[in-house]
Amino acid sequence: EEAGADVAMVDTAVKDGLSLVEMAEGFLKRRYIVVASGCSAMDLGRYRDEEGLTLYEKYPGDFDAGCLVNVGSCVANSHIVGATIKIASIFARRNLRGNFEEIADYILNRVGAVGVAWGAYSQKAASIATGVNMWGIPVILGPHGAKYRRQYLGRSDVDDDWYVYNARTGEKVYVGPAPEHLIVVAETKEECIVLTAKLCIRPNDTTKGRQIKLSHYIDLTRKYLGKEWPDDIDKLVRVEGDIPITFKEDLLRELKDRGWKPTEIPDPTLLPRLIREKK
């Protein structure tokens, strides 16, 4: 089971809408699903390229790879969360009625969705971000988000924080910081773009899915941060099959220098009651 990466531009008013357009188009070109609502959705329609086209005219409006969806007003954010909930129902046949805990666990461990609230950050937007967090979806805030003095930050250097149950065996398995944070502030547009790619990574990624996500993460780190490798790359490669083919030789050498060892790819859950066979 694996869902594609999904970036949601949620309702925030942006003074410099061009930065939002650049972020959205960057992920559209990489075939992410980009979903927008409220002020962010309007800002994406305010800017035209050299040919006079907006992003809505350049990209299809389907909920599919490389497409841009405008779901409507700010309160239409519920449709974005609803899409992630339906993934659990459609792909995994999970019961939705009275089953909040299990669906949130499924989304956190399997659905590569990230919310981006870039620009002025109202109390309404803060409550939306918290609601999204309840379902296990990380949110990246712009610099104004720091004024609310609340972030839910993980620490990738503390290995004990990143263990989940393997639902197949009941054993605890290290899965790395995926996703590392639930609410995090990005100071610059460049930092936000790299964080977005990183926070789409999930413990249940297939090797092919992890290859694609790591390829974007490495490429964006080089382009926007000027680093050859992300600082936590050794914690996000589980087995050799996760390594993107274009980076294979160089990355294997880097991982060897960092003392990397392969880890198990589990059927991840944080809920003991979902373990099928306890040891």
C-alpha positions as CSV (number, residue, x, y, z in Angstrom):
1,E,0.0,0.0,0.0
2,E,1.4,3.4,-0.9
3,A,-0.1,6.7,-1.8
4,G,1.7,9.3,-4.0
5,A,3.1,12.5,-2.5
6,D,0.6,15.3,-1.9
7,V,1.3,18.9,-1.2
8,A,-1.5,21.1,0.2
9,M,-1.2,24.9,0.0
10,V,-3.7,25.8,2.8
11,D,-5.4,29.1,3.4
12,T,-3.0,31.9,4.1
13,A,-2.7,35.4,2.6
14,V,0.7,35.9,1.0
15,K,2.3,39.3,0.4
16,D,4.7,38.0,-2.2
17,G,2.6,35.5,-4.1
18,L,5.4,34.7,-6.5
19,S,7.2,32.6,-3.9
20,L,4.0,30.5,-3.5
21,V,3.7,30.1,-7.3
22,E,7.4,29.0,-7.5
23,M,6.9,26.4,-4.8
24,A,3.7,25.1,-6.3
25,E,5.1,24.9,-9.8
26,G,8.3,23.3,-8.6
27,F,6.4,20.3,-7.2
28,L,4.0,20.2,-10.1
29,K,6.9,19.7,-12.5
30,R,8.1,16.9,-10.2
31,R,4.6,15.3,-10.6
32,Y,3.4,15.8,-7.0
33,I,-0.3,16.3,-6.5
34,V,-0.7,20.0,-5.4
35,V,-4.0,21.0,-3.7
36,A,-4.8,24.6,-2.8
37,S,-7.5,26.4,-0.9
38,G,-8.6,29.9,0.2
39,C,-6.2,32.8,-0.1
40,S,-3.4,30.5,-1.3
41,A,-5.6,29.2,-4.1
42,M,-6.4,32.8,-5.2
43,D,-2.8,33.9,-5.0
44,L,-1.8,31.0,-7.4
45,G,-4.2,32.4,-9.9
46,R,-3.0,36.0,-9.7
47,Y,0.3,35.5,-11.5
48,R,0.9,34.7,-15.2
49,D,4.0,33.4,-17.0
50,E,5.5,34.9,-20.2
51,E,2.8,33.3,-22.3
52,G,0.1,34.9,-20.1
53,L,-1.0,31.6,-18.5
54,T,-1.7,31.0,-14.8
55,L,-0.8,27.7,-13.1
56,Y,-4.5,26.7,-13.4
57,E,-4.3,27.0,-17.1
58,K,-0.9,25.2,-17.4
59,Y,-1.7,22.2,-15.3
60,P,-4.8,19.8,-15.2
61,G,-7.3,20.1,-12.4
62,D,-7.5,16.4,-11.6
63,F,-6.5,14.8,-8.3
64,D,-3.6,13.1,-9.9
65,A,0.2,13.3,-10.3
66,G,1.4,16.6,-11.7
67,C,-2.0,18.2,-11.3
68,L,-3.2,21.3,-9.4
69,V,-6.6,21.2,-7.6
70,N,-8.4,24.3,-6.3
71,V,-10.8,22.9,-3.7
72,G,-12.4,26.2,-2.9
73,S,-12.6,28.4,0.1
74,C,-10.5,28.2,3.3
75,V,-13.1,25.9,5.0
76,A,-12.8,23.6,2.0
77,N,-9.6,22.3,3.6
78,S,-11.8,19.6,4.9
79,H,-11.9,18.1,1.4
80,I,-8.1,17.8,1.4
81,V,-8.1,15.9,4.7
82,G,-11.0,13.9,3.4
83,A,-9.0,12.7,0.5
84,T,-6.3,11.3,2.8
85,I,-9.0,9.6,4.9
86,K,-10.5,8.0,1.9
87,I,-7.2,6.5,0.9
88,A,-7.3,4.4,4.1
89,S,-10.9,3.3,3.2
90,I,-10.3,2.6,-0.5
91,F,-6.8,1.0,-0.5
92,A,-6.8,-0.7,2.9
93,R,-10.5,-1.3,3.4
94,R,-10.3,0.3,6.9
95,N,-13.6,1.1,8.6
96,L,-14.1,4.8,8.9
97,R,-17.0,4.9,11.4
98,G,-15.8,5.6,15.0
99,N,-12.2,4.7,14.0
100,F,-10.3,8.0,14.2
101,E,-7.2,6.5,15.9
102,E,-6.6,3.8,13.4
103,I,-7.1,6.1,10.4
104,A,-4.7,8.7,11.8
105,D,-2.2,5.9,12.4
106,Y,-2.6,4.8,8.8
107,I,-2.2,8.3,7.4
108,L,0.9,9.1,9.6
109,N,2.7,5.9,8.5
110,R,1.6,5.5,4.9
111,V,0.2,8.7,3.2
112,G,2.8,11.1,2.0
113,A,0.8,14.3,2.5
114,V,2.2,17.7,3.7
115,G,0.4,21.0,4.4
116,V,2.1,24.3,3.6
117,A,0.8,27.5,5.3
118,W,3.0,30.2,3.7
119,G,2.4,33.9,4.5
120,A,0.2,35.7,7.1
121,Y,-0.9,33.1,9.6
122,S,-4.3,33.8,11.2
123,Q,-5.8,32.0,14.3
124,K,-8.2,30.3,11.8
125,A,-5.2,28.9,9.9
126,A,-3.6,27.8,13.2
127,S,-6.7,25.8,14.0
128,I,-6.7,24.3,10.6
129,A,-3.0,23.2,11.0
130,T,-3.8,21.6,14.3
131,G,-6.7,19.8,12.8
132,V,-4.5,18.5,10.0
133,N,-1.9,17.4,12.6
134,M,-4.6,15.3,14.4
135,W,-4.7,13.1,11.3
136,G,-0.9,12.6,11.2
137,I,-0.2,15.1,8.4
138,P,2.8,17.5,9.0
139,V,2.4,21.2,8.4
140,I,5.1,23.7,7.4
141,L,4.6,27.3,8.4
142,G,6.1,30.5,7.0
143,P,8.2,32.8,9.1
144,H,5.1,34.5,10.6
145,G,4.1,31.1,12.1
146,A,6.8,31.5,14.7
147,K,4.8,34.2,16.4
148,Y,2.3,31.6,17.7
149,R,5.2,30.0,19.7
150,R,4.2,26.4,19.0
151,Q,6.0,23.8,17.0
152,Y,5.9,20.0,17.2
153,L,9.5,19.2,16.4
154,G,11.1,15.8,16.3
155,R,14.8,15.0,16.8
156,S,16.4,12.8,14.2
157,D,19.5,12.4,16.4
158,V,17.5,10.5,19.1
159,D,17.1,7.0,17.6
160,D,14.8,5.8,20.3
161,D,12.1,8.2,19.2
162,W,11.7,6.5,15.8
163,Y,10.5,3.0,16.6
164,V,7.2,1.6,15.5
165,Y,5.5,-1.8,15.8
166,N,5.8,-4.2,12.8
167,A,2.1,-5.3,12.5
168,R,3.2,-8.6,11.0
169,T,5.4,-9.7,13.9
170,G,4.8,-7.4,16.9
171,E,8.5,-6.5,17.0
172,K,9.6,-2.8,17.4
173,V,11.5,-1.6,14.3
174,Y,13.5,1.5,13.6
175,V,12.0,3.5,10.7
176,G,13.9,6.8,10.9
177,P,12.5,10.3,11.1
178,A,9.6,9.9,8.7
179,P,8.0,12.3,9.1
180,E,10.4,14.2,11.5
181,H,8.1,17.1,12.5
182,L,4.4,17.7,12.7
183,I,4.5,21.6,12.9
184,V,7.7,23.3,11.8
185,V,8.5,26.9,10.8
186,A,10.6,27.5,7.6
187,E,12.4,30.8,7.6
188,T,12.9,30.9,3.8
189,K,11.2,29.7,0.7
190,E,14.2,27.5,-0.1
191,E,14.0,25.8,3.3
192,C,10.3,25.2,2.9
193,I,10.7,23.5,-0.5
194,V,13.3,21.1,0.8
195,L,11.3,20.4,4.0
196,T,8.2,19.7,1.9
197,A,10.0,17.0,0.0
198,K,11.5,15.5,3.2
199,L,8.2,15.4,5.1
200,C,6.5,13.4,2.3
201,I,8.6,10.4,3.3
202,R,6.8,7.7,5.2
203,P,7.8,4.4,7.0
204,N,5.6,2.3,4.7
205,D,7.2,3.6,1.4
206,T,8.0,0.8,-1.1
207,T,11.6,0.7,-2.3
208,K,10.5,2.3,-5.6
209,G,8.5,5.0,-3.8
210,R,11.4,5.7,-1.4
211,Q,13.8,6.0,-4.4
212,I,11.6,8.7,-6.0
213,K,11.2,10.6,-2.8
214,L,14.9,10.5,-1.9
215,S,15.8,11.5,-5.4
216,H,13.7,14.7,-5.1
217,Y,15.0,15.3,-1.5
218,I,18.6,15.0,-2.6
219,D,18.1,17.1,-5.8
220,L,16.3,19.9,-3.9
221,T,18.9,19.9,-1.1
222,R,21.6,20.4,-3.7
223,K,19.7,23.1,-5.6
224,Y,18.4,25.2,-2.7
225,L,20.7,24.5,0.2
226,G,24.0,23.9,-1.6
227,K,24.8,20.7,0.2
228,E,25.9,17.5,-1.5
229,W,23.8,15.3,0.8
230,P,21.0,15.9,3.3
231,D,22.3,15.7,6.9
232,D,19.9,12.9,7.7
233,I,20.2,10.9,4.5
234,D,21.7,7.9,6.3
235,K,18.6,7.7,8.5
236,L,16.2,7.6,5.6
237,V,17.8,4.9,3.5
238,R,16.5,1.6,4.9
239,V,18.0,-0.9,2.4
240,E,20.2,-0.6,-0.7
241,G,17.1,-0.8,-2.9
242,D,15.9,2.6,-1.5
243,I,18.9,4.4,-3.1
244,P,18.0,6.3,-6.4
245,I,19.9,4.8,-9.3
246,T,21.4,8.1,-10.4
247,F,23.1,8.6,-7.0
248,K,23.8,4.9,-6.2
249,E,27.6,4.7,-6.3
250,D,28.3,8.1,-4.7
251,L,25.6,7.6,-2.0
252,L,26.7,4.1,-1.1
253,R,30.2,5.6,-0.5
254,E,28.7,8.3,1.6
255,L,26.6,5.9,3.6
256,K,29.6,3.7,4.2
257,D,31.6,6.7,5.6
258,R,28.7,7.4,8.0
259,G,28.5,3.8,9.3
260,W,25.1,3.0,7.8
261,K,23.5,-0.4,8.2
262,P,20.4,-1.7,6.5
263,T,17.2,-2.0,8.5
264,E,13.9,-3.9,8.1
265,I,10.9,-2.5,6.1
266,P,8.0,-3.1,8.4
267,D,4.2,-3.0,8.2
268,P,4.2,0.1,10.5
269,T,1.8,1.0,13.2
270,L,1.9,2.8,16.6
271,L,-1.1,0.8,17.9
272,P,-0.5,-2.5,19.7
273,R,-4.0,-3.6,18.9
274,L,-3.3,-3.7,15.2
275,I,-0.5,-6.3,15.6
276,R,-1.6,-9.5,13.9
277,E,0.9,-11.9,15.5
278,K,2.4,-11.0,18.8
279,K,5.8,-12.3,19.9
